[in-house]
Amino acid sequence: MSVAETVATPPSRRRFRIAARLALLAWAGFWTWFLACNAVSDWPAVQPWIGLGIVGALTVVAWRLPRIGAGALLAFAAWAAWFFAHSTALWLIVGPPCVIAALNLLEAPRSKA
């Protein structure tokens, strides 16, 4: 985003952007820590490294392209809801990506058309 776009951004959207990015950093930081600890404790396992790649990719896309990132986070949340359907902590896994996606959609620039 250029300086001119940042200056022209209304304060309400700027607040949504800050909230979305803080939530994204907290979510990515937690899962990076969790998956890194899992990778160290289960050394030959490949799954934590795949998870780290997915979290990293989702974070970069959601940071750089808010609308596409919101769709990617919602797709991830839908997959996680299916995969972890019988988990007691399902709302902890699915909830944050949905909230971050909503914040990204609220802060994303609107089309000029």
C-alpha positions in Angstrom: 0.0 0.0 0.0 1.4 3.4 -1.0 1.7 6.4 1.3 -1.1 8.2 -0.6 -3.4 5.3 -0.1 -2.5 5.1 3.6 -3.2 8.9 4.1 -6.5 8.6 2.1 -7.7 5.6 4.1 -10.6 6.5 6.4 -9.9 6.1 10.1 -12.4 3.3 10.6 -10.9 1.2 7.9 -7.4 1.9 9.3 -8.6 0.6 12.7 -9.9 -2.6 11.1 -6.5 -3.0 9.3 -4.6 -2.7 12.6 -7.0 -5.1 14.4 -6.8 -7.6 11.5 -3.0 -7.5 11.4 -2.6 -7.7 15.2 -5.0 -10.7 15.3 -3.2 -12.3 12.3 0.2 -11.9 14.0 -1.1 -13.4 17.3 -2.8 -16.3 15.5 0.3 -17.0 13.3 2.7 -16.6 16.3 0.8 -19.0 18.4 0.6 -21.7 15.7 4.2 -21.2 14.7 5.2 -21.7 18.3 2.9 -24.7 18.7 4.0 -26.4 15.4 7.7 -25.7 16.0 7.5 -27.3 19.5 5.6 -30.2 17.9 8.3 -30.5 15.2 11.1 -30.6 17.8 9.4 -33.2 20.0 8.3 -35.5 17.1 11.5 -35.0 15.1 11.1 -37.3 12.1 7.5 -36.2 11.6 6.7 -34.2 8.5 3.2 -32.9 9.4 4.4 -30.0 11.7 6.5 -28.7 8.9 3.6 -28.8 6.5 1.5 -27.0 9.0 4.2 -24.3 9.4 4.2 -23.8 5.6 0.4 -23.5 5.6 0.3 -21.0 8.4 3.1 -19.0 6.8 1.4 -19.0 3.4 -1.9 -17.9 4.9 -0.3 -15.2 6.9 1.6 -13.7 3.9 -1.5 -13.9 1.7 -3.8 -12.4 4.4 -1.3 -9.6 5.1 -0.5 -8.6 1.4 -3.9 -9.3 -0.2 -6.7 -8.9 2.4 -9.7 -10.0 0.3 -7.9 -13.1 -1.1 -6.5 -13.8 2.3 -9.9 -13.6 3.8 -11.1 -16.3 1.4 -8.1 -18.4 2.1 -8.6 -18.1 5.8 -12.3 -19.1 5.5 -11.4 -22.0 3.3 -8.9 -23.1 5.9 -11.5 -22.7 8.7 -14.0 -24.8 6.7 -11.4 -27.5 6.2 -10.4 -27.4 9.9 -14.0 -27.6 10.9 -14.4 -30.8 8.9 -11.0 -32.3 9.9 -11.3 -31.5 13.6 -15.0 -32.1 13.8 -14.8 -34.2 16.9 -12.3 -32.0 18.7 -13.3 -30.4 22.0 -11.3 -27.3 21.1 -12.9 -26.9 17.6 -14.0 -23.3 18.2 -10.4 -22.4 19.2 -9.2 -23.8 15.9 -11.9 -22.4 13.6 -12.9 -19.2 15.3 -9.7 -17.1 14.9 -9.4 -17.5 11.2 -13.0 -16.5 10.7 -12.6 -13.4 12.9 -9.4 -12.4 11.0 -11.2 -13.0 7.7 -14.1 -10.8 8.7 -11.7 -8.0 9.8 -9.8 -8.3 6.5 -13.0 -8.0 4.6 -14.0 -4.9 6.6 -10.6 -3.2 6.0 -10.0 -4.3 2.4 -10.1 -1.5 -0.2 -13.4 -1.2 -2.2 -13.4 -1.3 -6.0 -13.7 2.1 -7.7 -16.3 0.8 -10.2 
